[in-house]
């Protein structure tokens, strides 16, 4: 997911995406800790995607 894609979303859609990304990261972390996660890089990817979404959200708050 790229920041440009996130910037094209409406405010409500972006908020929904942030919630989905938080849930995805949480689930990946739980699976990692319980040994059920096969691809440990997915935690890193989820963390970065969440950070991108939160950055776009913060940019919008500062702009308004």
Biopython code that builds the backbone (N, CA, C, O; Angstrom):
import numpy as np
from Bio.PDB.StructureBuilder import StructureBuilder

atoms = [
    (1, "UNK", "N", (0.839, -1.162, 0.000)),
    (1, "UNK", "CA", (0.000, 0.000, 0.000)),
    (1, "UNK", "C", (0.896, 1.242, 0.000)),
    (1, "UNK", "O", (1.824, 1.357, 0.801)),
    (2, "UNK", "N", (0.606, 2.140, -0.892)),
    (2, "UNK", "CA", (1.422, 3.339, -1.006)),
    (2, "UNK", "C", (0.683, 4.534, -0.413)),
    (2, "UNK", "O", (-0.544, 4.536, -0.310)),
    (3, "UNK", "N", (1.443, 5.537, -0.031)),
    (3, "UNK", "CA", (0.859, 6.727, 0.588)),
    (3, "UNK", "C", (-0.065, 7.451, -0.391)),
    (3, "UNK", "O", (-1.073, 8.028, 0.019)),
    (4, "UNK", "N", (0.269, 7.423, -1.672)),
    (4, "UNK", "CA", (-0.583, 8.060, -2.673)),
    (4, "UNK", "C", (-1.962, 7.445, -2.722)),
    (4, "UNK", "O", (-2.954, 8.152, -2.902)),
    (5, "UNK", "N", (-2.036, 6.137, -2.565)),
    (5, "UNK", "CA", (-3.326, 5.455, -2.538)),
    (5, "UNK", "C", (-4.130, 5.885, -1.317)),
    (5, "UNK", "O", (-5.346, 6.059, -1.393)),
    (6, "UNK", "N", (-3.450, 6.054, -0.204)),
    (6, "UNK", "CA", (-4.132, 6.462, 1.023)),
    (6, "UNK", "C", (-4.623, 7.903, 0.936)),
    (6, "UNK", "O", (-5.678, 8.235, 1.476)),
    (7, "UNK", "N", (-3.870, 8.748, 0.266)),
    (7, "UNK", "CA", (-4.272, 10.157, 0.137)),
    (7, "UNK", "C", (-5.515, 10.318, -0.721)),
    (7, "UNK", "O", (-6.226, 11.314, -0.594)),
    (8, "UNK", "N", (-5.789, 9.357, -1.589)),
    (8, "UNK", "CA", (-6.966, 9.418, -2.448)),
    (8, "UNK", "C", (-8.244, 9.034, -1.711)),
    (8, "UNK", "O", (-9.338, 9.314, -2.201)),
    (9, "UNK", "N", (-8.133, 8.406, -0.556)),
    (9, "UNK", "CA", (-9.297, 7.958, 0.202)),
    (9, "UNK", "C", (-9.981, 9.131, 0.898)),
    (9, "UNK", "O", (-9.350, 10.133, 1.237)),
    (10, "UNK", "N", (-11.283, 8.979, 1.099)),
    (10, "UNK", "CA", (-12.036, 9.962, 1.880)),
    (10, "UNK", "C", (-11.673, 9.783, 3.354)),
    (10, "UNK", "O", (-11.079, 8.774, 3.733)),
    (11, "UNK", "N", (-12.027, 10.751, 4.168)),
    (11, "UNK", "CA", (-11.673, 10.722, 5.592)),
    (11, "UNK", "C", (-12.244, 9.488, 6.293)),
    (11, "UNK", "O", (-11.548, 8.845, 7.079)),
    (12, "UNK", "N", (-13.491, 9.158, 6.016)),
    (12, "UNK", "CA", (-14.119, 8.005, 6.639)),
    (12, "UNK", "C", (-13.477, 6.699, 6.201)),
    (12, "UNK", "O", (-13.277, 5.789, 7.005)),
    (13, "UNK", "N", (-13.160, 6.619, 4.920)),
    (13, "UNK", "CA", (-12.509, 5.421, 4.394)),
    (13, "UNK", "C", (-11.124, 5.246, 5.000)),
    (13, "UNK", "O", (-10.708, 4.129, 5.305)),
    (14, "UNK", "N", (-10.416, 6.354, 5.171)),
    (14, "UNK", "CA", (-9.081, 6.298, 5.772)),
    (14, "UNK", "C", (-9.165, 5.827, 7.217)),
    (14, "UNK", "O", (-8.336, 5.034, 7.663)),
    (15, "UNK", "N", (-10.156, 6.310, 7.945)),
    (15, "UNK", "CA", (-10.341, 5.878, 9.330)),
    (15, "UNK", "C", (-10.627, 4.378, 9.390)),
    (15, "UNK", "O", (-10.099, 3.669, 10.247)),
    (16, "UNK", "N", (-11.464, 3.906, 8.474)),
    (16, "UNK", "CA", (-11.752, 2.466, 8.410)),
    (16, "UNK", "C", (-10.496, 1.677, 8.092)),
    (16, "UNK", "O", (-10.265, 0.614, 8.669)),
    (17, "UNK", "N", (-9.687, 2.187, 7.183)),
    (17, "UNK", "CA", (-8.450, 1.498, 6.799)),
    (17, "UNK", "C", (-7.486, 1.423, 7.973)),
    (17, "UNK", "O", (-6.816, 0.408, 8.164)),
    (18, "UNK", "N", (-7.413, 2.499, 8.765)),
    (18, "UNK", "CA", (-6.545, 2.512, 9.944)),
    (18, "UNK", "C", (-6.992, 1.434, 10.930)),
    (18, "UNK", "O", (-6.161, 0.721, 11.492)),
    (19, "UNK", "N", (-8.296, 1.317, 11.138)),
    (19, "UNK", "CA", (-8.801, 0.300, 12.064)),
    (19, "UNK", "C", (-8.486, -1.111, 11.577)),
    (19, "UNK", "O", (-8.119, -1.979, 12.368)),
    (20, "UNK", "N", (-8.630, -1.334, 10.273)),
    (20, "UNK", "CA", (-8.316, -2.649, 9.698)),
    (20, "UNK", "C", (-6.828, -2.947, 9.851)),
    (20, "UNK", "O", (-6.447, -4.069, 10.186)),
    (21, "UNK", "N", (-5.993, -1.947, 9.607)),
    (21, "UNK", "CA", (-4.547, -2.142, 9.724)),
    (21, "UNK", "C", (-4.128, -2.394, 11.170)),
    (21, "UNK", "O", (-3.221, -3.189, 11.418)),
    (22, "UNK", "N", (-4.770, -1.733, 12.119)),
    (22, "UNK", "CA", (-4.474, -1.988, 13.534)),
    (22, "UNK", "C", (-4.822, -3.436, 13.900)),
    (22, "UNK", "O", (-4.060, -4.113, 14.590)),
    (23, "UNK", "N", (-5.971, -3.891, 13.432)),
    (23, "UNK", "CA", (-6.398, -5.264, 13.701)),
    (23, "UNK", "C", (-5.452, -6.266, 13.054)),
    (23, "UNK", "O", (-5.093, -7.275, 13.661)),
    (24, "UNK", "N", (-5.054, -5.985, 11.824)),
    (24, "UNK", "CA", (-4.138, -6.867, 11.112)),
    (24, "UNK", "C", (-2.804, -6.966, 11.842)),
    (24, "UNK", "O", (-2.259, -8.060, 11.994)),
    (25, "UNK", "N", (-2.278, -5.837, 12.291)),
    (25, "UNK", "CA", (-1.019, -5.832, 13.022)),
    (25, "UNK", "C", (-1.151, -6.602, 14.331)),
    (25, "UNK", "O", (-0.274, -7.392, 14.679)),
    (26, "UNK", "N", (-2.234, -6.377, 15.049)),
    (26, "UNK", "CA", (-2.451, -7.069, 16.312)),
    (26, "UNK", "C", (-2.489, -8.584, 16.103)),
    (26, "UNK", "O", (-1.842, -9.338, 16.830)),
    (27, "UNK", "N", (-3.249, -9.012, 15.111)),
    (27, "UNK", "CA", (-3.356, -10.450, 14.846)),
    (27, "UNK", "C", (-2.017, -11.047, 14.431)),
    (27, "UNK", "O", (-1.680, -12.158, 14.838)),
    (28, "UNK", "N", (-1.258, -10.321, 13.628)),
    (28, "UNK", "CA", (0.051, -10.815, 13.206)),
    (28, "UNK", "C", (1.004, -10.927, 14.396)),
    (28, "UNK", "O", (1.785, -11.876, 14.476)),
    (29, "UNK", "N", (0.946, -9.976, 15.311)),
    (29, "UNK", "CA", (1.805, -10.027, 16.491)),
    (29, "UNK", "C", (1.438, -11.195, 17.394)),
    (29, "UNK", "O", (2.319, -11.857, 17.942)),
    (30, "UNK", "N", (0.153, -11.450, 17.551)),
    (30, "UNK", "CA", (-0.287, -12.580, 18.372)),
    (30, "UNK", "C", (0.172, -13.888, 17.748)),
    (30, "UNK", "O", (0.690, -14.763, 18.442)),
    (31, "UNK", "N", (-0.015, -14.025, 16.442)),
    (31, "UNK", "CA", (0.409, -15.248, 15.765)),
    (31, "UNK", "C", (1.919, -15.433, 15.843)),
    (31, "UNK", "O", (2.403, -16.556, 15.984)),
    (32, "UNK", "N", (2.660, -14.338, 15.752)),
    (32, "UNK", "CA", (4.113, -14.423, 15.858)),
    (32, "UNK", "C", (4.526, -14.942, 17.233)),
    (32, "UNK", "O", (5.401, -15.801, 17.344)),
    (33, "UNK", "N", (3.901, -14.423, 18.259)),
    (33, "UNK", "CA", (4.255, -14.807, 19.630)),
    (33, "UNK", "C", (3.834, -16.226, 19.980)),
    (33, "UNK", "O", (4.441, -16.864, 20.840)),
    (34, "UNK", "N", (2.789, -16.722, 19.311)),
    (34, "UNK", "CA", (2.344, -18.082, 19.595)),
    (34, "UNK", "C", (2.954, -19.099, 18.640)),
    (34, "UNK", "O", (2.680, -20.295, 18.745)),
    (35, "UNK", "N", (3.773, -18.635, 17.716)),
    (35, "UNK", "CA", (4.452, -19.535, 16.804)),
    (35, "UNK", "C", (3.617, -19.993, 15.634)),
    (35, "UNK", "O", (3.988, -20.956, 14.962)),
    (36, "UNK", "N", (2.502, -19.339, 15.364)),
    (36, "UNK", "CA", (1.620, -19.735, 14.279)),
    (36, "UNK", "C", (1.897, -18.977, 12.989)),
    (36, "UNK", "O", (1.351, -19.323, 11.941)),
    (37, "UNK", "N", (2.727, -17.960, 13.047)),
    (37, "UNK", "CA", (2.984, -17.124, 11.881)),
    (37, "UNK", "C", (4.141, -17.699, 11.084)),
    (37, "UNK", "O", (5.235, -17.897, 11.613)),
    (38, "UNK", "N", (3.893, -17.967, 9.811)),
    (38, "UNK", "CA", (4.938, -18.537, 8.962)),
    (38, "UNK", "C", (5.873, -17.466, 8.406)),
    (38, "UNK", "O", (7.076, -17.693, 8.274)),
    (39, "UNK", "N", (5.319, -16.306, 8.083)),
    (39, "UNK", "CA", (6.102, -15.240, 7.481)),
    (39, "UNK", "C", (6.246, -14.091, 8.478)),
    (39, "UNK", "O", (5.337, -13.276, 8.633)),
    (40, "UNK", "N", (7.388, -14.033, 9.148)),
    (40, "UNK", "CA", (7.575, -13.005, 10.174)),
    (40, "UNK", "C", (7.695, -11.606, 9.577)),
    (40, "UNK", "O", (7.551, -10.620, 10.301)),
    (41, "UNK", "N", (7.953, -11.497, 8.290)),
    (41, "UNK", "CA", (8.047, -10.190, 7.644)),
    (41, "UNK", "C", (6.682, -9.513, 7.545)),
    (41, "UNK", "O", (6.610, -8.303, 7.330)),
    (42, "UNK", "N", (5.613, -10.268, 7.696)),
    (42, "UNK", "CA", (4.280, -9.676, 7.605)),
    (42, "UNK", "C", (4.019, -8.715, 8.763)),
    (42, "UNK", "O", (3.225, -7.785, 8.619)),
    (43, "UNK", "N", (4.668, -8.921, 9.901)),
    (43, "UNK", "CA", (4.524, -7.991, 11.027)),
    (43, "UNK", "C", (5.147, -6.650, 10.646)),
    (43, "UNK", "O", (4.564, -5.595, 10.898)),
    (44, "UNK", "N", (6.300, -6.695, 10.055)),
    (44, "UNK", "CA", (6.985, -5.469, 9.634)),
    (44, "UNK", "C", (6.169, -4.731, 8.584)),
    (44, "UNK", "O", (6.030, -3.509, 8.644)),
    (45, "UNK", "N", (5.632, -5.467, 7.627)),
    (45, "UNK", "CA", (4.817, -4.869, 6.571)),
    (45, "UNK", "C", (3.559, -4.230, 7.151)),
    (45, "UNK", "O", (3.185, -3.122, 6.768)),
    (46, "UNK", "N", (2.921, -4.924, 8.060)),
    (46, "UNK", "CA", (1.705, -4.388, 8.685)),
    (46, "UNK", "C", (2.012, -3.122, 9.480)),
    (46, "UNK", "O", (1.246, -2.159, 9.446)),
    (47, "UNK", "N", (3.131, -3.130, 10.191)),
    (47, "UNK", "CA", (3.518, -1.954, 10.980)),
    (47, "UNK", "C", (3.773, -0.752, 10.069)),
    (47, "UNK", "O", (3.361, 0.367, 10.376)),
    (48, "UNK", "N", (4.441, -0.988, 8.969)),
    (48, "UNK", "CA", (4.746, 0.114, 8.048)),
    (48, "UNK", "C", (3.490, 0.646, 7.363)),
    (48, "UNK", "O", (3.345, 1.854, 7.177)),
    (49, "UNK", "N", (2.584, -0.254, 6.988)),
    (49, "UNK", "CA", (1.337, 0.186, 6.371)),
    (49, "UNK", "C", (0.515, 1.018, 7.340)),
    (49, "UNK", "O", (-0.074, 2.027, 6.953)),
    (50, "UNK", "N", (0.472, 0.599, 8.591)),
    (50, "UNK", "CA", (-0.246, 1.380, 9.602)),
    (50, "UNK", "C", (0.397, 2.745, 9.781)),
    (50, "UNK", "O", (-0.304, 3.751, 9.894)),
    (51, "UNK", "N", (1.713, 2.792, 9.809)),
    (51, "UNK", "CA", (2.417, 4.070, 9.968)),
    (51, "UNK", "C", (2.116, 5.007, 8.801)),
    (51, "UNK", "O", (1.930, 6.207, 9.001)),
    (52, "UNK", "N", (2.067, 4.468, 7.594)),
    (52, "UNK", "CA", (1.739, 5.298, 6.432)),
    (52, "UNK", "C", (0.344, 5.894, 6.559)),
    (52, "UNK", "O", (0.140, 7.081, 6.307)),
    (53, "UNK", "N", (-0.611, 5.060, 6.950)),
    (53, "UNK", "CA", (-1.989, 5.527, 7.085)),
    (53, "UNK", "C", (-2.102, 6.586, 8.175)),
    (53, "UNK", "O", (-2.797, 7.586, 8.000)),
    (54, "UNK", "N", (-1.426, 6.371, 9.292)),
    (54, "UNK", "CA", (-1.477, 7.353, 10.377)),
    (54, "UNK", "C", (-0.788, 8.657, 9.973)),
    (54, "UNK", "O", (-1.202, 9.734, 10.401)),
    (55, "UNK", "N", (0.245, 8.567, 9.161)),
    (55, "UNK", "CA", (0.935, 9.767, 8.685)),
    (55, "UNK", "C", (0.017, 10.595, 7.795)),
    (55, "UNK", "O", (-0.039, 11.818, 7.924)),
    (56, "UNK", "N", (-0.694, 9.938, 6.902)),
    (56, "UNK", "CA", (-1.623, 10.650, 6.022)),
    (56, "UNK", "C", (-2.730, 11.288, 6.849)),
    (56, "UNK", "O", (-3.142, 12.415, 6.575)),
    (57, "UNK", "N", (-3.210, 10.574, 7.857)),
    (57, "UNK", "CA", (-4.237, 11.124, 8.735)),
    (57, "UNK", "C", (-3.724, 12.373, 9.457)),
    (57, "UNK", "O", (-4.440, 13.369, 9.557)),
    (58, "UNK", "N", (-2.506, 12.324, 9.953)),
    (58, "UNK", "CA", (-1.923, 13.471, 10.654)),
    (58, "UNK", "C", (-1.717, 14.655, 9.703)),
    (58, "UNK", "O", (-1.907, 15.805, 10.097)),
    (59, "UNK", "N", (-1.335, 14.380, 8.473)),
    (59, "UNK", "CA", (-1.159, 15.442, 7.482)),
    (59, "UNK", "C", (-2.484, 16.169, 7.249)),
    (59, "UNK", "O", (-2.524, 17.395, 7.142)),
    (60, "UNK", "N", (-3.542, 15.409, 7.176)),
    (60, "UNK", "CA", (-4.861, 16.014, 6.952)),
    (60, "UNK", "C", (-5.299, 16.859, 8.138)),
    (60, "UNK", "O", (-5.905, 17.917, 7.962)),
    (61, "UNK", "N", (-4.995, 16.397, 9.342)),
    (61, "UNK", "CA", (-5.354, 17.184, 10.530)),
    (61, "UNK", "C", (-4.607, 18.503, 10.555)),
    (61, "UNK", "O", (-5.177, 19.546, 10.878)),
    (62, "UNK", "N", (-3.320, 18.453, 10.209)),
    (62, "UNK", "CA", (-2.516, 19.684, 10.211)),
    (62, "UNK", "C", (-2.950, 20.638, 9.127)),
    (62, "UNK", "O", (-2.850, 21.853, 9.301)),
    (63, "UNK", "N", (-3.432, 20.118, 8.002)),
    (63, "UNK", "CA", (-3.836, 20.966, 6.868)),
    (63, "UNK", "C", (-5.149, 21.694, 7.156)),
    (63, "UNK", "O", (-5.392, 22.773, 6.615)),
    (64, "UNK", "N", (-5.990, 21.112, 8.000)),
    (64, "UNK", "CA", (-7.296, 21.755, 8.236)),
    (64, "UNK", "C", (-7.306, 22.653, 9.443)),
    (64, "UNK", "O", (-8.334, 23.253, 9.757)),
]
sb = StructureBuilder()
sb.init_structure("model")
sb.init_model(0)
sb.init_chain("A")
sb.init_seg("    ")
for serial, (resi, resn, name, xyz) in enumerate(atoms, 1):
    if name == "N":
        sb.init_residue(resn, " ", resi, " ")
    sb.init_atom(name, np.array(xyz, "f"), 0.0, 1.0, " ", f" {name:<3s}", serial, name[0])
structure = sb.get_structure()
